[in-house]
Structures are given as structure tokens and as C-alpha cells.
């Protein structure tokens, strides 16, 4: 199978680089013209947790891409997934398939755009990186890929794609990818929370007072999933059972779990080694470094839409999302007073953790 990756930033670029090195036929496509031109001229430079690497890759501007396309990984920011789906739809081969290879609840939308759920594979890329400059990606942390058919049982194409993606990292095939996608978006509430300040994650979620606030927001997000009848799956960074807090002992276990998740994200970053530019979440990176809108409307925003449809309480997640939107609009500064405000709101809602 030939692979086309729409969105050659951190997630798509890293996958494309290592699959290319393994001998697979991969084309990287991106709308950021300087990035494509840099890769055409000098290849793709990657540094970070695996050290420095240089890759010779095939890179195209969108207008240069032609079909028919076998497998397309959409690795754009979540808010651009629909446009990417509409772009590739007429270029797909008759048996072509699209992989939603980014954050967000995009699989149902892509199924509509592409003419059916059989055209869609769901995934969760749980490694992390940052597109630093044209032709330069930073590999920030290791992690597996979850992969599964959006509708129906496992297929030979899943096994074949998993084998190709394993050139980058471990691939775990899921029989409930929708439940795992929900898990990632429920967990992501605390990632959104970390972006309320311009600070390293150890100074946000790594502080127990702030982790308690984030835990309350995630607990509400999990309750939204329950109201929607979703069987939320555990994954490397997240066990939903830890967020079903009832007692003070449950809270202690949750805080320890959050601390462990932070350790997992940083364990491959060796002291005295590469100095990482990306010190926070992808949302923080978009707001602070790239100076652009984050994915929150397409991830947490859709979570809130699901909550409204199910009649589920979503006050904490709505408040958090609104605060991020205000930061993006320039009407709210980044800073620790945002945590004070959200903490007071959690208390006012009666949703403090015991």
C-alpha cells in the first residue's frame, strides 16, 4: 500500500519519515508552502528524544497531488480535518481508505464526507512532537499508535497498515477504536487545562493543587462519555477508573496517576541532552509558539456538543474551553490567575474532588 500523509507537521511528519526510511512509499503533503519547499530542497530534519536524524522524503504542495490514492493519513490539526477529507475524497482509489490520524472526534464526519464508515480507519497517535521551523520537527516523547476500523471487524488492511506504521513505533490494533478516541478526548481535558498558563507541564499538572482542578474537569468529561453510552477504553497515559473518584483515597490514587503520566511524557528526555523547544502541550504550542488557534473547538468543543445532546452536565469543560477561546482572542492573558478562577468555579459547582 502506498501512503499519502495530509499534514506533514509533527505527527504526520514523524510517521512519514520513519516509514520512508523503512522502504515504504510515502508522500508528505502540507499547505504550509515553506515547509514543503524546505523538505524538497534539504529533506526533513528531526531532533529530540531519538537524537538528530536527516530524512530524504517525498513532499508535495496540495496542488501537486494526484490520485488514485491507496491509504491517506489525515494528520492535520483537528479543525482542518473536514477540509482535508473533502480534498482527498475525489482522489481516493475505489478501495482507498482514510485514517483519521489526529486528535478530535473526526471519524463520523469523515465517514459522511467519504461516503461511508468503511472508508475510515480510526487512530490515536500517542507519540508527540512539534513542527519547529520549515523542514524541522522535534520528537518530544515516545508512545504507541492505536489503530482500528471505525466500523466493522478487523481487516487485512489494518494489519498491513499497522506493519508499515510500526517503522515508527509500536502499533496496537483496537476492536473499539471509538471508545479509545473518546478516552483520548476525555483525558485531553487536563491537557487543555495545562494551556491556561505559559509554563512547563511540571509547573501545571505537576502541582497537586492544580492537578486536583484538572482531575475534576476530566471526571466531568468522563461522566459525559457515560451519558453518551461510550465504553471508554484505557490507554498508556489514562485509566478511566482512576477518575471515578468517590473518596479521598480515590483522589490520592488519581493524583499519583497524573504524576505518573507526566513522568511517562518526560522519561525519554535525558538531562544534558537535547534542549526541547516544546515544553507544554500541543495547545500551548499553538497559542504561544505558533500564534494560531488551537484544536480546542474541534476536540473539547465537540465533547460539549455531545454533552448537550445527551443532557449531561458540562459546566466545567465549557468554562475551561471558553477561557482558552478568550486567550486565543487576546481578551484573557495566560497566567496562574486562570487556575484560581477555574478552581473557584469548580468549588461553586460543587465538583471539588474529595
TIKEKE-446961 format. One record per residue (C-alpha): z, y, x; chain; residue number from 1. Coordinates in Angstrom, 2 decimals. Example, Ala and Ser with C-alpha at 12.3 -4.5 7.8 and 13.67 -1.06 7.14 Angstrom:
<recs>
{z=7.80	y=-4.50	x=12.30	cadena=A	num=1};
{z=7.14	y=-1.06	x=13.67	cadena=A	num=2};
</recs>
This chain:
<recs>
{z=0.00	y=0.00	x=0.00	cadena=A	num=1};
{z=-0.81	y=3.48	x=1.22	cadena=A	num=2};
{z=1.91	y=6.09	x=0.75	cadena=A	num=3};
{z=1.50	y=9.75	x=-0.19	cadena=A	num=4};
{z=4.59	y=11.95	x=0.01	cadena=A	num=5};
{z=4.57	y=15.15	x=-2.02	cadena=A	num=6};
{z=7.20	y=17.36	x=-0.47	cadena=A	num=7};
{z=7.45	y=16.95	x=3.29	cadena=A	num=8};
{z=10.87	y=18.51	x=3.69	cadena=A	num=9};
{z=13.96	y=16.72	x=4.90	cadena=A	num=10};
{z=13.94	y=13.70	x=2.58	cadena=A	num=11};
{z=10.19	y=13.17	x=2.38	cadena=A	num=12};
{z=9.52	y=14.15	x=5.97	cadena=A	num=13};
{z=12.06	y=11.74	x=7.45	cadena=A	num=14};
{z=10.76	y=8.85	x=5.34	cadena=A	num=15};
{z=7.17	y=9.66	x=6.25	cadena=A	num=16};
{z=7.91	y=9.99	x=9.95	cadena=A	num=17};
{z=9.60	y=6.64	x=10.38	cadena=A	num=18};
{z=7.18	y=4.77	x=8.12	cadena=A	num=19};
{z=4.27	y=6.22	x=10.10	cadena=A	num=20};
{z=5.86	y=5.12	x=13.36	cadena=A	num=21};
{z=6.22	y=1.61	x=11.91	cadena=A	num=22};
{z=2.45	y=1.47	x=11.35	cadena=A	num=23};
{z=2.26	y=2.23	x=7.62	cadena=A	num=24};
{z=-0.43	y=4.55	x=6.26	cadena=A	num=25};
{z=1.40	y=7.69	x=5.12	cadena=A	num=26};
{z=0.18	y=11.17	x=4.20	cadena=A	num=27};
{z=2.57	y=14.10	x=4.03	cadena=A	num=28};
{z=1.69	y=16.88	x=1.58	cadena=A	num=29};
{z=3.57	y=20.15	x=1.17	cadena=A	num=30};
{z=2.96	y=23.54	x=-0.43	cadena=A	num=31};
{z=4.61	y=25.40	x=2.47	cadena=A	num=32};
{z=1.48	y=26.12	x=4.48	cadena=A	num=33};
{z=3.19	y=26.97	x=7.81	cadena=A	num=34};
{z=4.95	y=23.57	x=7.76	cadena=A	num=35};
{z=1.68	y=21.70	x=7.23	cadena=A	num=36};
{z=-0.09	y=23.74	x=9.90	cadena=A	num=37};
{z=2.73	y=23.10	x=12.38	cadena=A	num=38};
{z=2.54	y=19.33	x=11.76	cadena=A	num=39};
{z=-1.24	y=19.34	x=12.09	cadena=A	num=40};
{z=-1.02	y=21.17	x=15.39	cadena=A	num=41};
{z=2.03	y=19.61	x=17.02	cadena=A	num=42};
{z=3.32	y=16.77	x=14.86	cadena=A	num=43};
{z=6.79	y=16.59	x=13.34	cadena=A	num=44};
{z=9.87	y=17.22	x=15.46	cadena=A	num=45};
{z=13.13	y=15.60	x=14.32	cadena=A	num=46};
{z=16.57	y=16.05	x=15.85	cadena=A	num=47};
{z=20.10	y=15.34	x=14.65	cadena=A	num=48};
{z=22.02	y=12.10	x=14.31	cadena=A	num=49};
{z=19.31	y=9.91	x=15.90	cadena=A	num=50};
{z=18.58	y=12.30	x=18.75	cadena=A	num=51};
{z=15.27	y=14.05	x=19.44	cadena=A	num=52};
{z=12.02	y=12.49	x=18.24	cadena=A	num=53};
{z=8.42	y=13.62	x=18.01	cadena=A	num=54};
{z=6.08	y=12.04	x=15.46	cadena=A	num=55};
{z=2.32	y=12.20	x=15.09	cadena=A	num=56};
{z=1.84	y=12.40	x=11.32	cadena=A	num=57};
{z=-0.98	y=12.96	x=8.85	cadena=A	num=58};
{z=-0.31	y=16.21	x=6.99	cadena=A	num=59};
{z=-2.38	y=17.87	x=4.26	cadena=A	num=60};
{z=-2.26	y=21.01	x=2.18	cadena=A	num=61};
{z=-2.24	y=20.16	x=-1.56	cadena=A	num=62};
{z=-5.84	y=21.25	x=-1.97	cadena=A	num=63};
{z=-6.95	y=18.77	x=0.70	cadena=A	num=64};
{z=-5.53	y=15.71	x=-1.07	cadena=A	num=65};
{z=-7.95	y=13.38	x=-2.85	cadena=A	num=66};
{z=-7.47	y=10.14	x=-4.77	cadena=A	num=67};
{z=-7.20	y=7.40	x=-5.65	cadena=A	num=68};
{z=-3.52	y=7.22	x=-4.63	cadena=A	num=69};
{z=-1.56	y=3.97	x=-4.50	cadena=A	num=70};
{z=2.10	y=4.99	x=-4.17	cadena=A	num=71};
{z=3.26	y=8.58	x=-4.41	cadena=A	num=72};
{z=6.78	y=9.63	x=-3.44	cadena=A	num=73};
{z=7.69	y=12.93	x=-5.08	cadena=A	num=74};
{z=10.23	y=14.38	x=-2.67	cadena=A	num=75};
{z=10.10	y=18.00	x=-3.75	cadena=A	num=76};
{z=13.13	y=19.93	x=-4.89	cadena=A	num=77};
{z=14.04	y=18.67	x=-8.34	cadena=A	num=78};
{z=12.87	y=21.80	x=-10.15	cadena=A	num=79};
{z=9.34	y=21.22	x=-8.82	cadena=A	num=80};
{z=9.11	y=17.55	x=-9.82	cadena=A	num=81};
{z=7.21	y=18.15	x=-13.06	cadena=A	num=82};
{z=4.58	y=20.29	x=-11.38	cadena=A	num=83};
{z=4.22	y=17.64	x=-8.67	cadena=A	num=84};
{z=3.84	y=14.91	x=-11.30	cadena=A	num=85};
{z=1.13	y=16.84	x=-13.09	cadena=A	num=86};
{z=-0.61	y=17.49	x=-9.78	cadena=A	num=87};
{z=-0.82	y=13.80	x=-8.80	cadena=A	num=88};
{z=-1.46	y=12.34	x=-12.28	cadena=A	num=89};
{z=-5.28	y=12.65	x=-12.14	cadena=A	num=90};
{z=-5.32	y=11.38	x=-8.54	cadena=A	num=91};
{z=-3.48	y=8.10	x=-9.17	cadena=A	num=92};
{z=-5.28	y=4.81	x=-8.86	cadena=A	num=93};
{z=-5.41	y=2.71	x=-12.07	cadena=A	num=94};
{z=-2.40	y=0.73	x=-10.83	cadena=A	num=95};
{z=-0.86	y=3.64	x=-8.93	cadena=A	num=96};
{z=2.84	y=4.44	x=-9.20	cadena=A	num=97};
{z=5.05	y=7.46	x=-8.63	cadena=A	num=98};
{z=8.52	y=7.28	x=-7.08	cadena=A	num=99};
{z=10.98	y=9.98	x=-8.05	cadena=A	num=100};
{z=12.34	y=10.47	x=-4.54	cadena=A	num=101};
{z=14.71	y=13.37	x=-5.07	cadena=A	num=102};
{z=17.82	y=14.47	x=-6.94	cadena=A	num=103};
{z=17.88	y=15.03	x=-10.68	cadena=A	num=104};
{z=17.10	y=13.24	x=-13.94	cadena=A	num=105};
{z=13.33	y=13.34	x=-13.49	cadena=A	num=106};
{z=12.27	y=9.80	x=-14.35	cadena=A	num=107};
{z=11.92	y=10.26	x=-18.15	cadena=A	num=108};
{z=9.92	y=13.44	x=-17.64	cadena=A	num=109};
{z=7.64	y=11.77	x=-15.08	cadena=A	num=110};
{z=7.09	y=8.85	x=-17.45	cadena=A	num=111};
{z=5.87	y=11.32	x=-20.08	cadena=A	num=112};
{z=3.64	y=13.16	x=-17.63	cadena=A	num=113};
{z=2.13	y=10.00	x=-16.15	cadena=A	num=114};
{z=1.58	y=8.08	x=-19.37	cadena=A	num=115};
{z=4.39	y=5.56	x=-19.37	cadena=A	num=116};
{z=7.54	y=4.27	x=-17.72	cadena=A	num=117};
{z=5.51	y=1.55	x=-15.95	cadena=A	num=118};
{z=4.12	y=4.34	x=-13.75	cadena=A	num=119};
{z=7.58	y=5.32	x=-12.46	cadena=A	num=120};
{z=9.96	y=3.93	x=-9.88	cadena=A	num=121};
{z=13.41	y=5.48	x=-9.64	cadena=A	num=122};
{z=15.25	y=6.01	x=-6.39	cadena=A	num=123};
{z=18.21	y=7.62	x=-4.71	cadena=A	num=124};
{z=17.69	y=8.60	x=-1.07	cadena=A	num=125};
{z=21.27	y=8.77	x=0.19	cadena=A	num=126};
{z=20.49	y=9.98	x=3.69	cadena=A	num=127};
{z=20.48	y=13.70	x=4.40	cadena=A	num=128};
{z=18.62	y=16.28	x=6.39	cadena=A	num=129};
{z=17.33	y=19.82	x=6.49	cadena=A	num=130};
{z=13.92	y=21.41	x=6.94	cadena=A	num=131};
{z=14.89	y=23.92	x=9.61	cadena=A	num=132};
{z=11.58	y=25.50	x=10.57	cadena=A	num=133};
{z=7.88	y=24.64	x=10.19	cadena=A	num=134};
{z=7.38	y=21.25	x=11.79	cadena=A	num=135};
{z=11.11	y=20.78	x=12.48	cadena=A	num=136};
{z=13.54	y=18.61	x=10.49	cadena=A	num=137};
{z=17.21	y=17.99	x=11.25	cadena=A	num=138};
{z=18.51	y=14.47	x=10.41	cadena=A	num=139};
{z=22.04	y=15.25	x=9.18	cadena=A	num=140};
{z=23.51	y=11.93	x=8.05	cadena=A	num=141};
{z=22.59	y=8.29	x=7.63	cadena=A	num=142};
{z=22.57	y=6.49	x=4.31	cadena=A	num=143};
{z=20.70	y=3.84	x=2.32	cadena=A	num=144};
{z=17.99	y=4.18	x=-0.31	cadena=A	num=145};
{z=18.47	y=2.72	x=-3.78	cadena=A	num=146};
{z=15.20	y=1.72	x=-5.43	cadena=A	num=147};
{z=14.40	y=0.25	x=-8.83	cadena=A	num=148};
{z=11.84	y=0.04	x=-11.61	cadena=A	num=149};
{z=12.52	y=2.70	x=-14.20	cadena=A	num=150};
{z=11.56	y=0.25	x=-16.95	cadena=A	num=151};
{z=11.33	y=-3.50	x=-16.81	cadena=A	num=152};
{z=12.34	y=-6.17	x=-14.30	cadena=A	num=153};
{z=11.80	y=-6.23	x=-10.56	cadena=A	num=154};
{z=8.18	y=-6.37	x=-9.47	cadena=A	num=155};
{z=6.33	y=-7.30	x=-6.26	cadena=A	num=156};
{z=5.56	y=-3.61	x=-5.70	cadena=A	num=157};
{z=9.29	y=-2.88	x=-5.45	cadena=A	num=158};
{z=9.71	y=-5.47	x=-2.72	cadena=A	num=159};
{z=6.66	y=-4.14	x=-0.86	cadena=A	num=160};
{z=7.82	y=-0.53	x=-1.07	cadena=A	num=161};
{z=11.33	y=-1.49	x=0.00	cadena=A	num=162};
{z=9.90	y=-3.17	x=3.07	cadena=A	num=163};
{z=7.97	y=-0.03	x=4.01	cadena=A	num=164};
{z=10.91	y=2.32	x=3.43	cadena=A	num=165};
{z=13.17	y=0.06	x=5.48	cadena=A	num=166};
{z=11.43	y=1.52	x=8.52	cadena=A	num=167};
{z=13.75	y=4.48	x=7.98	cadena=A	num=168};
{z=16.95	y=2.96	x=6.60	cadena=A	num=169};
{z=18.47	y=0.16	x=4.54	cadena=A	num=170};
{z=16.91	y=-0.20	x=1.10	cadena=A	num=171};
{z=18.97	y=-1.59	x=-1.78	cadena=A	num=172};
{z=16.97	y=-2.80	x=-4.80	cadena=A	num=173};
{z=18.70	y=-1.98	x=-8.09	cadena=A	num=174};
{z=18.33	y=-3.55	x=-11.52	cadena=A	num=175};
{z=20.00	y=-0.48	x=-13.09	cadena=A	num=176};
{z=18.46	y=2.44	x=-11.25	cadena=A	num=177};
{z=19.04	y=4.79	x=-14.21	cadena=A	num=178};
{z=22.77	y=4.06	x=-14.01	cadena=A	num=179};
{z=22.70	y=4.75	x=-10.29	cadena=A	num=180};
{z=20.81	y=8.00	x=-10.78	cadena=A	num=181};
{z=23.46	y=9.06	x=-13.26	cadena=A	num=182};
{z=26.11	y=8.13	x=-10.72	cadena=A	num=183};
{z=24.48	y=10.38	x=-8.11	cadena=A	num=184};
{z=24.31	y=13.30	x=-10.55	cadena=A	num=185};
{z=27.92	y=12.80	x=-11.70	cadena=A	num=186};
{z=29.02	y=12.70	x=-8.07	cadena=A	num=187};
{z=26.85	y=15.74	x=-7.34	cadena=A	num=188};
{z=29.17	y=17.95	x=-9.41	cadena=A	num=189};
{z=31.51	y=18.10	x=-6.41	cadena=A	num=190};
{z=28.56	y=18.84	x=-4.14	cadena=A	num=191};
{z=27.69	y=21.81	x=-6.37	cadena=A	num=192};
{z=31.34	y=22.84	x=-6.20	cadena=A	num=193};
{z=31.24	y=22.91	x=-2.39	cadena=A	num=194};
{z=28.46	y=25.53	x=-2.52	cadena=A	num=195};
{z=30.67	y=28.20	x=-4.13	cadena=A	num=196};
{z=31.72	y=29.32	x=-0.64	cadena=A	num=197};
{z=29.93	y=29.78	x=2.67	cadena=A	num=198};
{z=31.93	y=27.19	x=4.59	cadena=A	num=199};
{z=31.76	y=23.73	x=6.09	cadena=A	num=200};
{z=32.45	y=20.83	x=3.79	cadena=A	num=201};
{z=35.69	y=20.06	x=5.62	cadena=A	num=202};
{z=36.91	y=23.51	x=4.52	cadena=A	num=203};
{z=35.90	y=22.95	x=0.90	cadena=A	num=204};
{z=36.18	y=19.37	x=-0.34	cadena=A	num=205};
{z=38.24	y=18.58	x=2.76	cadena=A	num=206};
{z=41.11	y=20.72	x=1.44	cadena=A	num=207};
{z=43.21	y=18.82	x=-1.12	cadena=A	num=208};
{z=43.76	y=21.82	x=-3.38	cadena=A	num=209};
{z=40.01	y=22.29	x=-3.70	cadena=A	num=210};
{z=39.31	y=18.57	x=-3.92	cadena=A	num=211};
{z=41.59	y=18.44	x=-6.98	cadena=A	num=212};
{z=39.44	y=21.08	x=-8.70	cadena=A	num=213};
{z=36.23	y=19.27	x=-7.78	cadena=A	num=214};
{z=37.73	y=15.99	x=-8.96	cadena=A	num=215};
{z=38.41	y=17.47	x=-12.39	cadena=A	num=216};
{z=34.80	y=18.61	x=-12.67	cadena=A	num=217};
{z=33.45	y=15.19	x=-11.67	cadena=A	num=218};
{z=35.87	y=13.48	x=-14.08	cadena=A	num=219};
{z=34.38	y=15.55	x=-16.90	cadena=A	num=220};
{z=30.85	y=14.70	x=-15.72	cadena=A	num=221};
{z=31.73	y=11.00	x=-15.82	cadena=A	num=222};
{z=33.02	y=11.44	x=-19.37	cadena=A	num=223};
{z=29.65	y=12.97	x=-20.27	cadena=A	num=224};
{z=27.95	y=9.84	x=-18.92	cadena=A	num=225};
{z=30.32	y=7.70	x=-21.00	cadena=A	num=226};
{z=29.46	y=9.72	x=-24.11	cadena=A	num=227};
{z=25.78	y=9.10	x=-23.42	cadena=A	num=228};
{z=26.35	y=5.36	x=-23.15	cadena=A	num=229};
{z=25.39	y=5.17	x=-19.47	cadena=A	num=230};
{z=26.64	y=2.29	x=-17.31	cadena=A	num=231};
{z=27.35	y=4.38	x=-14.23	cadena=A	num=232};
{z=26.94	y=2.38	x=-11.02	cadena=A	num=233};
{z=28.95	y=2.73	x=-7.83	cadena=A	num=234};
{z=27.19	y=3.55	x=-4.55	cadena=A	num=235};
{z=28.18	y=4.19	x=-0.93	cadena=A	num=236};
{z=29.80	y=7.60	x=-1.46	cadena=A	num=237};
{z=31.04	y=7.15	x=-5.00	cadena=A	num=238};
{z=33.01	y=4.72	x=-7.15	cadena=A	num=239};
{z=33.28	y=5.98	x=-10.74	cadena=A	num=240};
{z=36.53	y=4.04	x=-11.22	cadena=A	num=241};
{z=38.27	y=6.45	x=-8.86	cadena=A	num=242};
{z=37.51	y=9.38	x=-11.16	cadena=A	num=243};
{z=39.03	y=7.81	x=-14.27	cadena=A	num=244};
{z=42.30	y=9.49	x=-13.40	cadena=A	num=245};
{z=45.36	y=8.95	x=-15.61	cadena=A	num=246};
{z=48.38	y=9.05	x=-13.30	cadena=A	num=247};
{z=49.47	y=10.95	x=-10.19	cadena=A	num=248};
{z=48.87	y=7.75	x=-8.23	cadena=A	num=249};
{z=45.28	y=7.74	x=-9.52	cadena=A	num=250};
{z=44.88	y=11.30	x=-8.28	cadena=A	num=251};
{z=46.16	y=10.32	x=-4.84	cadena=A	num=252};
{z=43.63	y=7.49	x=-4.68	cadena=A	num=253};
{z=40.85	y=9.88	x=-5.74	cadena=A	num=254};
{z=41.74	y=12.46	x=-3.08	cadena=A	num=255};
{z=41.73	y=9.73	x=-0.44	cadena=A	num=256};
{z=38.31	y=8.62	x=-1.70	cadena=A	num=257};
{z=36.91	y=12.15	x=-1.42	cadena=A	num=258};
{z=38.27	y=12.41	x=2.13	cadena=A	num=259};
{z=36.61	y=9.11	x=2.99	cadena=A	num=260};
{z=33.29	y=10.31	x=1.55	cadena=A	num=261};
{z=33.46	y=13.36	x=3.81	cadena=A	num=262};
{z=34.11	y=11.08	x=6.77	cadena=A	num=263};
{z=31.09	y=8.97	x=5.87	cadena=A	num=264};
{z=28.88	y=12.05	x=5.77	cadena=A	num=265};
{z=30.05	y=13.17	x=9.22	cadena=A	num=266};
{z=30.72	y=9.88	x=11.03	cadena=A	num=267};
{z=27.35	y=9.84	x=12.81	cadena=A	num=268};
{z=27.70	y=13.41	x=14.11	cadena=A	num=269};
{z=29.10	y=12.87	x=17.60	cadena=A	num=270};
{z=31.27	y=15.53	x=19.30	cadena=A	num=271};
{z=29.48	y=17.18	x=22.18	cadena=A	num=272};
{z=26.10	y=16.14	x=20.84	cadena=A	num=273};
{z=23.60	y=17.91	x=18.63	cadena=A	num=274};
{z=24.88	y=21.18	x=17.14	cadena=A	num=275};
{z=23.99	y=20.95	x=13.46	cadena=A	num=276};
{z=22.49	y=23.91	x=11.66	cadena=A	num=277};
{z=23.16	y=22.37	x=8.26	cadena=A	num=278};
{z=26.94	y=22.36	x=7.78	cadena=A	num=279};
{z=27.09	y=22.17	x=3.98	cadena=A	num=280};
{z=25.27	y=20.66	x=1.03	cadena=A	num=281};
{z=21.60	y=20.99	x=0.20	cadena=A	num=282};
{z=22.58	y=23.53	x=-2.46	cadena=A	num=283};
{z=24.46	y=25.56	x=0.16	cadena=A	num=284};
{z=21.44	y=25.23	x=2.48	cadena=A	num=285};
{z=19.07	y=26.59	x=-0.15	cadena=A	num=286};
{z=21.31	y=29.54	x=-1.02	cadena=A	num=287};
{z=22.50	y=30.52	x=2.46	cadena=A	num=288};
{z=19.72	y=29.41	x=4.83	cadena=A	num=289};
{z=16.51	y=29.19	x=2.79	cadena=A	num=290};
{z=17.40	y=32.12	x=0.46	cadena=A	num=291};
{z=15.99	y=30.38	x=-2.61	cadena=A	num=292};
{z=17.09	y=28.90	x=-5.92	cadena=A	num=293};
{z=18.85	y=25.55	x=-5.65	cadena=A	num=294};
{z=18.35	y=22.38	x=-7.68	cadena=A	num=295};
{z=21.36	y=23.02	x=-9.91	cadena=A	num=296};
{z=19.36	y=23.85	x=-13.04	cadena=A	num=297};
{z=17.44	y=20.60	x=-12.71	cadena=A	num=298};
{z=20.46	y=18.41	x=-11.98	cadena=A	num=299};
{z=23.72	y=19.84	x=-13.35	cadena=A	num=300};
{z=21.72	y=21.84	x=-15.88	cadena=A	num=301};
{z=20.19	y=18.64	x=-17.28	cadena=A	num=302};
{z=23.62	y=16.97	x=-17.26	cadena=A	num=303};
{z=24.83	y=19.77	x=-19.53	cadena=A	num=304};
{z=21.81	y=19.26	x=-21.79	cadena=A	num=305};
{z=22.73	y=15.58	x=-22.11	cadena=A	num=306};
{z=26.32	y=16.58	x=-22.88	cadena=A	num=307};
{z=25.24	y=18.92	x=-25.65	cadena=A	num=308};
{z=23.04	y=16.25	x=-27.20	cadena=A	num=309};
{z=25.95	y=13.78	x=-27.16	cadena=A	num=310};
{z=28.54	y=16.30	x=-28.34	cadena=A	num=311};
{z=30.55	y=15.85	x=-25.13	cadena=A	num=312};
{z=32.89	y=18.42	x=-23.63	cadena=A	num=313};
{z=31.12	y=20.09	x=-20.71	cadena=A	num=314};
{z=33.08	y=23.29	x=-20.17	cadena=A	num=315};
{z=33.90	y=22.73	x=-16.50	cadena=A	num=316};
{z=30.38	y=21.74	x=-15.50	cadena=A	num=317};
{z=28.90	y=24.64	x=-17.46	cadena=A	num=318};
{z=31.31	y=27.09	x=-15.83	cadena=A	num=319};
{z=30.51	y=25.74	x=-12.35	cadena=A	num=320};
{z=26.77	y=25.89	x=-12.96	cadena=A	num=321};
{z=26.98	y=29.44	x=-14.30	cadena=A	num=322};
{z=28.86	y=30.51	x=-11.17	cadena=A	num=323};
{z=26.10	y=29.07	x=-8.98	cadena=A	num=324};
{z=23.43	y=30.82	x=-11.04	cadena=A	num=325};
{z=25.28	y=34.12	x=-10.55	cadena=A	num=326};
{z=25.42	y=33.53	x=-6.80	cadena=A	num=327};
{z=21.69	y=32.87	x=-6.75	cadena=A	num=328};
{z=21.07	y=36.03	x=-8.77	cadena=A	num=329};
{z=23.16	y=38.10	x=-6.36	cadena=A	num=330};
{z=25.73	y=39.09	x=-9.01	cadena=A	num=331};
{z=28.54	y=36.94	x=-7.57	cadena=A	num=332};
{z=29.46	y=36.69	x=-3.88	cadena=A	num=333};
{z=30.09	y=33.41	x=-2.14	cadena=A	num=334};
{z=33.76	y=33.01	x=-1.31	cadena=A	num=335};
{z=37.11	y=31.36	x=-1.90	cadena=A	num=336};
{z=37.94	y=33.62	x=-4.88	cadena=A	num=337};
{z=35.40	y=31.46	x=-6.74	cadena=A	num=338};
{z=37.70	y=28.49	x=-6.25	cadena=A	num=339};
{z=40.65	y=30.49	x=-7.53	cadena=A	num=340};
{z=38.68	y=31.40	x=-10.64	cadena=A	num=341};
{z=37.49	y=27.87	x=-11.31	cadena=A	num=342};
{z=40.98	y=26.48	x=-10.71	cadena=A	num=343};
{z=42.36	y=28.85	x=-13.33	cadena=A	num=344};
{z=39.62	y=27.79	x=-15.74	cadena=A	num=345};
{z=40.43	y=24.11	x=-15.21	cadena=A	num=346};
{z=44.06	y=24.89	x=-15.99	cadena=A	num=347};
{z=43.14	y=26.92	x=-19.08	cadena=A	num=348};
{z=41.06	y=23.99	x=-20.35	cadena=A	num=349};
{z=43.98	y=21.62	x=-19.87	cadena=A	num=350};
{z=41.93	y=19.48	x=-17.47	cadena=A	num=351};
{z=44.05	y=19.56	x=-14.32	cadena=A	num=352};
{z=44.44	y=16.23	x=-12.58	cadena=A	num=353};
{z=47.97	y=14.77	x=-12.80	cadena=A	num=354};
</recs>
